[in-house]
Amino acid sequence: MTETQHVIALNPYRKGNKGKVFSNSMAVYDKVIASPEIKKMIQQIRGELPIPKVNANDAEAVKKAQDRLKSELPFFCPHYGIFKNNVRRQENAQPESFMFQTIIDVDDREYVDKAIEKARELNCSDSIWNGSLLHLCYSARKKLHIGIRLPVGMTIEETQKAYCEALGVPYDESCITPERMIYLTDKDSEIYRSKMWCAVLSEKEILMRRQAYLDRGLTVDGRGDAKVNSLQFTVNSNGTILC
């Protein structure tokens, strides 16, 4: 199989087929989020601009139109950079393209500001989350997406559960699938981006991270037998690993 490359799985098209993603460079990602069309769509979804042919006084019609616009946004998959035959399915996610990162969803507006502050605090703490923050971005409805690096040896699911606990937000089990997709928002919605966001790790670190999974009886991308996954790390509220 092809080794990890500096690519992300992205469907850059409006109304793109949800079952198709293409391996693209970050330059394509940046071009999409900088486009005036995406900015206008985001403003309409957030109610900052009217939607043509939709009665602004009809709340139900507005919401329906906003939902439709959101479903038409380009999207990318944060967990893997390559899907076999460009088909967005779990079994098509190529293990060697695993990016050792995930995105936390903060879906309640009342948590957003506190979550931004806490994510930055955790990034500078002496816990396992030190240096883990990769990306902060408002979602289409101006909630929050937090991109983080997985601690060595921890799976997507373990990381999501532990980080949400440390962050103080609800855990969403729908966020852990290999083929998970994230709708793109405009450049102005980006709050913070690390130079390591969607970047390729060094060969030494990749081998070390893969070996940590193999030592647990998992695959090189942290997938494997459900019985093995039940033996994972227990992480307490301040992010310390308990064996």
BAGUTI-296200 format. One record per residue: residue number from 1; x, y, z of N, C-alpha, C in turn; chain. Coordinates in steps of 0.2 Angstrom, whole numbers, always signed. Layout:
NODE     n   neast   nnorth     nup   caeast   canorth    caup   ceast   cnorth     cup   chain
NODE   NUM       X        Y       Z        X         Y       Z       X        Y       Z       A
...
% end
This chain:
NODE     n   neast   nnorth     nup   caeast   canorth    caup   ceast   cnorth     cup   chain
NODE     1      +4       -6      +0       +0        +0      +0      +4       +6      +0       A
NODE     2      +1      +12      -2       +5       +18      -2      +6      +21      +5       A
NODE     3     +12      +23      +6      +13       +26     +13     +10      +33     +14       A
NODE     4      +9      +35     +20       +6       +41     +21      +9      +47     +17       A
NODE     5      +4      +51     +14       +6       +56     +10      +3      +63     +13       A
NODE     6      +6      +68     +11       +3       +75     +14      -4      +76      +9       A
NODE     7      -9      +73     +11      -15       +74      +7     -21      +73     +12       A
NODE     8     -26      +76     +10      -32       +75     +14     -38      +73     +10       A
NODE     9     -43      +69     +13      -48       +67      +9     -54      +72      +9       A
NODE    10     -55      +75      +3      -59       +81      +2     -64      +80      -4       A
NODE    11     -70      +82      -3      -74       +83      -9     -76      +91      -9       A
NODE    12     -72      +94     -14      -72      +101     -14     -78     +105     -18       A
NODE    13     -83     +100     -20      -89      +103     -24     -95     +104     -20       A
NODE    14     -98     +110     -22     -105      +111     -19    -110     +105     -22       A
NODE    15    -114     +103     -17     -118       +97     -18    -115      +91     -20       A
NODE    16    -109      +90     -18     -105       +85     -19    -108      +78     -17       A
NODE    17    -106      +73     -20     -109       +66     -18    -106      +64     -12       A
NODE    18    -110      +63      -7     -107       +61      +0    -103      +55      +0       A
NODE    19    -104      +51      -5     -100       +44      -5     -94      +45      -8       A
NODE    20     -92      +51     -10      -86       +52     -14     -81      +57     -11       A
NODE    21     -75      +55     -10      -70       +60      -8     -63      +59     -12       A
NODE    22     -59      +64     -12      -54       +64     -17     -47      +66     -13       A
NODE    23     -42      +63     -14      -36       +65     -10     -33      +71     -13       A
NODE    24     -33      +76      -9      -31       +83     -12     -26      +86      -7       A
NODE    25     -22      +91      -9      -17       +94      -5     -21     +100      -1       A
NODE    26     -18     +102      +4      -21      +107      +8     -22     +114      +4       A
NODE    27     -18     +115      -1      -19      +120      -5     -26     +121      -8       A
NODE    28     -29     +115     -10      -36      +114     -12     -41     +116      -7       A
NODE    29     -39     +113      -1      -43      +115      +5     -44     +122      +6       A
NODE    30     -38     +125      +6      -38      +133      +7     -41     +137      +2       A
NODE    31     -41     +134      -4      -44      +138     -10     -52     +137      -9       A
NODE    32     -54     +131      -6      -61      +131      -5     -64     +135      +0       A
NODE    33     -61     +135      +6      -63      +139     +12     -62     +147     +10       A
NODE    34     -58     +149      +5      -57      +156      +4     -62     +158      -2       A
NODE    35     -66     +154      -4      -70      +156     -10     -76     +160      -8       A
NODE    36     -78     +165     -11      -84      +169     -10     -90     +166      -9       A
NODE    37     -91     +160     -13      -97      +156     -13     -98     +153      -7       A
NODE    38     -93     +150      -4      -93      +147      +3     -95     +152      +8       A
NODE    39     -91     +158      +8      -93      +163     +13    -100     +165     +13       A
NODE    40    -103     +166      +7     -110      +168      +6    -114     +162      +9       A
NODE    41    -113     +156      +7     -117      +150     +10    -117     +150     +17       A
NODE    42    -111     +151     +20     -111      +151     +28    -115     +157     +31       A
NODE    43    -114     +163     +28     -118      +169     +30    -126     +167     +30       A
NODE    44    -128     +164     +24     -135      +162     +24    -137     +157     +29       A
NODE    45    -133     +152     +30     -134      +147     +35    -135     +150     +42       A
NODE    46    -131     +155     +43     -131      +158     +50    -136     +164     +50       A
NODE    47    -140     +165     +45     -145      +170     +45    -142     +177     +45       A
NODE    48    -136     +178     +42     -133      +184     +41    -135     +187     +35       A
NODE    49    -137     +183     +30     -139      +185     +23    -145     +182     +22       A
NODE    50    -150     +185     +18     -156      +182     +16    -155     +176     +11       A
NODE    51    -159     +172     +10     -159      +166      +5    -164     +168      +0       A
NODE    52    -162     +169      -6     -166      +170     -12    -173     +166     -12       A
NODE    53    -178     +169     -13     -185      +165     -14    -187     +162      -8       A
NODE    54    -184     +164      -2     -186      +161      +4    -189     +167      +9       A
NODE    55    -195     +166     +11     -198      +171     +15    -195     +172     +22       A
NODE    56    -192     +177     +23     -188      +178     +29    -192     +178     +35       A
NODE    57    -199     +179     +35     -203      +179     +40    -206     +172     +42       A
NODE    58    -204     +167     +38     -207      +161     +39    -201     +157     +42       A
NODE    59    -201     +156     +48     -196      +153     +52    -194     +146     +49       A
NODE    60    -200     +142     +48     -199      +135     +46    -196     +134     +39       A
NODE    61    -198     +139     +35     -195      +139     +28    -188     +141     +28       A
NODE    62    -186     +146     +32     -179      +148     +33    -175     +142     +35       A
NODE    63    -177     +139     +40     -173      +133     +43    -172     +128     +38       A
NODE    64    -178     +126     +34     -177      +121     +29    -172     +123     +24       A
NODE    65    -172     +129     +22     -167      +132     +17    -160     +132     +20       A
NODE    66    -159     +133     +26     -153      +133     +29    -150     +126     +30       A
NODE    67    -154     +122     +31     -152      +115     +32    -150     +112     +25       A
NODE    68    -154     +114     +20     -152      +112     +13    -145     +115     +11       A
NODE    69    -144     +121     +12     -138      +124     +11    -132     +121     +14       A
NODE    70    -133     +119     +21     -128      +116     +24    -126     +109     +21       A
NODE    71    -131     +105     +19     -130       +99     +16    -127      +99      +9       A
NODE    72    -126     +105      +6     -123      +107      +0    -116     +109      +0       A
NODE    73    -113     +110      +7     -107      +112      +8    -101     +107      +6       A
NODE    74     -96     +109      +3      -90      +104      +2     -88     +101      +9       A
NODE    75     -85      +95      +9      -83       +92     +15     -76      +89     +15       A
NODE    76     -74      +87     +21      -68       +83     +21     -68      +78     +26       A
NODE    77     -64      +73     +26      -63       +68     +31     -57      +69     +35       A
NODE    78     -57      +70     +42      -52       +72     +46     -47      +66     +48       A
NODE    79     -50      +60     +47      -46       +54     +50     -41      +51     +45       A
NODE    80     -43      +50     +39      -39       +47     +34     -38      +52     +28       A
NODE    81     -32      +51     +25      -31       +55     +19     -33      +52     +12       A
NODE    82     -33      +45     +12      -34       +41      +6     -40      +36      +7       A
NODE    83     -45      +36      +3      -50       +31      +3     -49      +27      -4       A
NODE    84     -49      +21      -4      -49       +17     -10     -54      +18     -15       A
NODE    85     -52      +19     -21      -57       +21     -26     -61      +27     -25       A
NODE    86     -58      +31     -20      -62       +38     -19     -69      +37     -16       A
NODE    87     -70      +31     -13      -76       +29     -10     -76      +30      -2       A
NODE    88     -81      +34      +0      -81       +36      +7     -84      +31     +11       A
NODE    89     -81      +25     +13      -83       +20     +17     -78      +18     +22       A
NODE    90     -80      +15     +28      -75       +13     +33     -70       +8     +30       A
NODE    91     -72       +3     +26      -68        -2     +24     -63       +1     +18       A
NODE    92     -65       +6     +16      -60        +9     +10     -55      +14     +13       A
NODE    93     -55      +16     +20      -50       +20     +23     -44      +16     +23       A
NODE    94     -39      +19     +20      -32       +16     +20     -28      +17     +26       A
NODE    95     -27      +11     +29      -23       +12     +36     -17      +16     +36       A
NODE    96     -13      +16     +31       -7       +20     +30      -8      +27     +29       A
NODE    97     -14      +29     +28      -15       +36     +27     -19      +39     +33       A
NODE    98     -19      +35     +39      -22       +38     +45     -18      +44     +47       A
NODE    99     -21      +49     +50      -18       +55     +51     -17      +57     +58       A
NODE   100     -19      +52     +63      -17       +52     +70     -20      +59     +73       A
NODE   101     -26      +61     +70      -29       +67     +73     -37      +65     +73       A
NODE   102     -41      +70     +76      -48       +69     +76     -51      +76     +77       A
NODE   103     -57      +77     +76      -61       +83     +77     -66      +82     +83       A
NODE   104     -66      +86     +88      -71       +86     +93     -77      +91     +91       A
NODE   105     -83      +89     +91      -89       +93     +90     -91      +96     +96       A
NODE   106     -92     +103     +96      -96      +106    +102    -102     +108     +99       A
NODE   107    -107     +105    +100     -114      +106     +97    -119     +110    +101       A
NODE   108    -117     +113    +106     -121      +117    +111    -118     +124    +111       A
NODE   109    -121     +129    +109     -118      +136    +108    -116     +138    +115       A
NODE   110    -119     +136    +121     -117      +139    +127    -111     +136    +129       A
NODE   111    -108     +131    +126     -101      +128    +128     -96     +131    +124       A
NODE   112     -97     +135    +118      -92      +136    +113     -87     +141    +116       A
NODE   113     -88     +146    +119      -83      +151    +121     -79     +148    +127       A
NODE   114     -82     +144    +131      -78      +141    +136     -74     +135    +134       A
NODE   115     -76     +132    +128      -73      +126    +125     -66     +129    +122       A
NODE   116     -67     +135    +119      -61      +138    +115     -56     +139    +121       A
NODE   117     -58     +142    +126      -53      +144    +131     -50     +138    +135       A
NODE   118     -54     +133    +136      -52      +127    +139     -47     +123    +134       A
NODE   119     -49     +123    +128      -44      +119    +123     -37     +123    +123       A
NODE   120     -37     +129    +123      -31      +132    +124     -27     +131    +130       A
NODE   121     -31     +131    +136      -28      +129    +142     -25     +122    +142       A
NODE   122     -29     +117    +140      -26      +110    +139     -20     +110    +135       A
NODE   123     -20     +114    +130      -14      +114    +125      -8     +116    +129       A
NODE   124      -8     +120    +134       -2      +122    +137      -2     +119    +144       A
NODE   125      -6     +114    +146       -5      +110    +152      +0     +105    +152       A
NODE   126      +1     +102    +158       +6       +97    +159      +3      +90    +158       A
NODE   127      -3      +90    +155       -7       +83    +154      -5      +80    +148       A
NODE   128      -8      +75    +146       -7       +72    +139      -9      +76    +133       A
NODE   129     -13      +82    +135      -16       +86    +130     -11      +92    +128       A
NODE   130      -5      +92    +131       +0       +97    +130      +2      +97    +122       A
NODE   131      +1     +102    +119       +3      +103    +112      -1      +99    +107       A
NODE   132      -7      +97    +110      -12       +93    +105     -16      +97    +101       A
NODE   133     -17     +103    +102      -22      +107     +99     -19     +109     +91       A
NODE   134     -23     +107     +87      -21      +108     +80     -26     +113     +76       A
NODE   135     -32     +114     +78      -36      +118     +74     -42     +120     +78       A
NODE   136     -45     +126     +77      -51      +128     +80     -55     +132     +75       A
NODE   137     -61     +130     +74      -65      +133     +68     -72     +133     +70       A
NODE   138     -76     +138     +69      -83      +138     +70     -86     +134     +64       A
NODE   139     -91     +130     +66      -95      +126     +61    -100     +130     +57       A
NODE   140    -103     +127     +53     -108      +130     +49    -113     +135     +52       A
NODE   141    -115     +132     +58     -120      +136     +62    -117     +139     +68       A
NODE   142    -110     +141     +67     -106      +144     +72    -106     +141     +79       A
NODE   143    -106     +134     +79     -104      +130     +85     -97     +129     +84       A
NODE   144     -94     +124     +86      -87      +123     +86     -84     +116     +84       A
NODE   145     -79     +116     +80      -75      +110     +79     -68     +111     +82       A
NODE   146     -65     +107     +85      -59      +107     +88     -54     +101     +86       A
NODE   147     -49     +103     +82      -45       +97     +79     -39      +96     +84       A
NODE   148     -38      +90     +86      -33       +88     +90     -29      +82     +88       A
NODE   149     -23      +82     +90      -18       +76     +89     -20      +70     +94       A
NODE   150     -20      +64     +92      -22       +59     +96     -15      +57    +101       A
NODE   151     -16      +56    +107      -10       +54    +111      -8      +48    +109       A
NODE   152      -2      +46    +109       +2       +40    +107      -2      +34    +110       A
NODE   153      -4      +30    +106       -7       +23    +108     -14      +24    +109       A
NODE   154     -17      +29    +109      -25       +30    +110     -28      +30    +104       A
NODE   155     -34      +27    +104      -38       +27     +98     -43      +33     +97       A
NODE   156     -46      +34     +91      -50       +39     +90     -56      +40     +96       A
NODE   157     -59      +34     +97      -64       +34    +102     -62      +36    +109       A
NODE   158     -56      +33    +111      -53       +34    +118     -51      +42    +118       A
NODE   159     -49      +44    +113      -47       +51    +113     -53      +56    +113       A
NODE   160     -58      +54    +110      -64       +58    +110     -67      +58    +117       A
NODE   161     -68      +53    +120      -71       +52    +126     -67      +56    +132       A
NODE   162     -60      +55    +131      -56       +58    +137     -55      +65    +136       A
NODE   163     -55      +68    +129      -54       +75    +128     -61      +79    +130       A
NODE   164     -66      +76    +128      -73       +79    +130     -73      +79    +137       A
NODE   165     -71      +74    +141      -72       +75    +148     -67      +80    +151       A
NODE   166     -61      +81    +148      -56       +86    +150     -59      +93    +148       A
NODE   167     -62      +93    +143      -65       +99    +140     -71     +102    +144       A
NODE   168     -75      +96    +146      -81       +98    +150     -87      +99    +145       A
NODE   169     -87      +95    +139      -92       +95    +135     -95      +88    +134       A
NODE   170    -101      +87    +131     -104       +80    +130    -100      +77    +125       A
NODE   171     -99      +70    +125      -96       +66    +120    -101      +64    +115       A
NODE   172     -99      +64    +109     -104       +62    +104    -101      +56    +100       A
NODE   173    -104      +50    +101     -101       +44     +98    -101      +44     +90       A
NODE   174    -105      +48     +87     -105       +48     +80     -99      +51     +77       A
NODE   175     -95      +54     +81      -89       +57     +79     -82      +53     +78       A
NODE   176     -83      +47     +79      -77       +42     +79     -76      +38     +73       A
NODE   177     -81      +38     +68      -80       +33     +63     -75      +35     +58       A
NODE   178     -71      +30     +55      -66       +31     +51     -68      +36     +45       A
NODE   179     -74      +35     +42      -76       +39     +36     -79      +45     +38       A
NODE   180     -79      +47     +44      -83       +53     +46     -81      +59     +42       A
NODE   181     -86      +63     +41      -85       +69     +36     -87      +76     +40       A
NODE   182     -83      +81     +38      -85       +88     +42     -86      +93     +36       A
NODE   183     -92      +96     +37      -93      +101     +32     -88     +107     +33       A
NODE   184     -86     +110     +27      -81      +115     +27     -85     +122     +28       A
NODE   185     -81     +126     +32      -84      +133     +33     -79     +138     +30       A
NODE   186     -80     +144     +30      -76      +149     +26     -70     +151     +30       A
NODE   187     -65     +154     +27      -59      +156     +30     -60     +160     +37       A
NODE   188     -65     +165     +37      -66      +169     +42     -68     +165     +48       A
NODE   189     -71     +159     +47      -73      +155     +53     -67     +151     +57       A
NODE   190     -61     +151     +54      -55      +148     +57     -53     +153     +62       A
NODE   191     -52     +150     +68      -50      +153     +74     -42     +152     +75       A
NODE   192     -40     +146     +74      -33      +144     +75     -31     +138     +71       A
NODE   193     -25     +139     +68      -23      +133     +64     -15     +132     +66       A
NODE   194     -14     +126     +68       -7      +124     +70      -3     +122     +63       A
NODE   195      +3     +123     +62       +7      +121     +56      +6     +114     +55       A
NODE   196      +4     +110     +61       +4      +103     +60      -3     +100     +59       A
NODE   197      -8     +105     +58      -15      +103     +56     -15      +99     +49       A
NODE   198     -17      +93     +49      -17       +89     +43     -10      +88     +40       A
NODE   199      -5      +89     +44       +2       +88     +41      +4      +81     +42       A
NODE   200      +9      +79     +38      +12       +72     +39     +17      +73     +45       A
NODE   201     +17      +68     +49      +21       +67     +55     +28      +64     +52       A
NODE   202     +33      +65     +56      +40       +62     +54     +39      +55     +53       A
NODE   203     +43      +52     +49      +43       +44     +49     +44      +41     +55       A
NODE   204     +49      +44     +59      +50       +41     +66     +44      +41     +70       A
NODE   205     +40      +47     +70      +34       +47     +74     +29      +42     +72       A
NODE   206     +28      +42     +65      +23       +38     +63     +24      +30     +65       A
NODE   207     +31      +28     +64      +32       +21     +66     +31      +20     +73       A
NODE   208     +33      +25     +77      +32       +24     +85     +24      +24     +86       A
NODE   209     +20      +28     +83      +13       +28     +84     +10      +21     +82       A
NODE   210     +12      +19     +76      +10       +13     +73     +11       +7     +78       A
NODE   211     +18       +7     +80      +20        +2     +85     +16       +1     +91       A
NODE   212     +14       +7     +94      +10        +8    +100      +4       +4     +99       A
NODE   213      +1       +5     +93       -6        +1     +92      -5       -6     +91       A
NODE   214      +1       -8     +88       +2       -15     +87      +3      -18     +93       A
NODE   215      +7      -15     +98       +8       -18    +104      +2      -19    +108       A
NODE   216      -4      -16    +106      -10       -17    +110     -14      -22    +106       A
NODE   217     -12      -25    +101      -15       -30     +97     -20      -27     +92       A
NODE   218     -19      -20     +90      -23       -16     +85     -19      -16     +79       A
NODE   219     -23      -13     +74      -20       -12     +67     -16       -6     +68       A
NODE   220     -12       -4     +63       -7        +2     +63     -11       +8     +63       A
NODE   221     -18       +8     +62      -22       +14     +63     -26      +14     +69       A
NODE   222     -25       +9     +73      -29        +9     +80     -36       +6     +79       A
NODE   223     -37       +2     +74      -43        -2     +73     -41       -9     +75       A
NODE   224     -46      -13     +77      -45       -20     +78     -51      -23     +82       A
NODE   225     -49      -28     +85      -55       -32     +89     -58      -28     +94       A
NODE   226     -65      -29     +95      -68       -25    +100     -66      -27    +107       A
NODE   227     -64      -33    +108      -62       -36    +114     -56      -32    +116       A
NODE   228     -51      -31    +112      -45       -28    +113     -47      -21    +115       A
NODE   229     -51      -17    +111      -53       -11    +112     -56       -9    +119       A
NODE   230     -59      -15    +122      -62       -14    +129     -56      -14    +134       A
NODE   231     -50      -15    +132      -45       -15    +137     -41       -8    +137       A
NODE   232     -44       -3    +134      -40        +3    +133     -38       +7    +139       A
NODE   233     -34      +12    +138      -32       +16    +144     -38      +19    +147       A
NODE   234     -38      +20    +154      -43       +24    +157     -40      +30    +158       A
NODE   235     -43      +36    +157      -41       +42    +158     -45      +46    +163       A
NODE   236     -41      +49    +168      -45       +53    +173     -47      +60    +170       A
NODE   237     -50      +64    +174      -53       +70    +172     -47      +75    +170       A
NODE   238     -41      +75    +173      -36       +79    +171     -32      +77    +165       A
NODE   239     -34      +71    +162      -30       +69    +157     -24      +65    +158       A
NODE   240     -24      +62    +164      -18       +57    +166     -20      +50    +164       A
NODE   241     -16      +46    +161      -17       +39    +159     -16      +35    +165       A
NODE   242     -21      +31    +166      -21       +26    +172     -21      +19    +169       A
NODE   243     -16      +15    +170      -15        +9    +167     -20       +4    +170       A
% end
